[in-house]
């Protein structure tokens, strides 16, 4: 079963390519960071 953190990281990567640069880039990086933290803690 795929972990929730994997989905969170993938969502962050997708957000990096959304054509709203300042907002999407910041949210993408934060989302990837949250996913990595979830992976390390879980």
N, C-alpha and C positions, 0 to 999 in steps of 0.2 A: 504494500500500500504506500502510495506517495504521501509524504508528509506535507502538512500545511505550510511549513517553511519553504518548501520547494515551490509551491504555488505563489507564495509571497515574493520570492526572488524572481520568478518568471514574470510576475505582474510588474515588478520594478523595471525589468529589462524592457518590457513592452512600452512602459511609460517613457523610457528614454527616447523612443522613436516617435512619440506623439508630436505633431507639428505646432506645439505651443511651447517654444524653447524655455523661457525662464521657469515657468511653473512646472512643466512636465519633467524637466531635468532635475529640479530640486526634489520633487515628489518621487521620482524614479530612484534617485540616490538614497533618499531616506527609506524608501520601501525595501530596497536591496539590503540596506544596513539592518533594518528590522528583521528581515528574513535570515540574515547571517547570525544575528543575535539569538533568534529563536532556534536556529540549528545548533548553536553552541550550547544553549541552556537545556535544550530538549534532547 
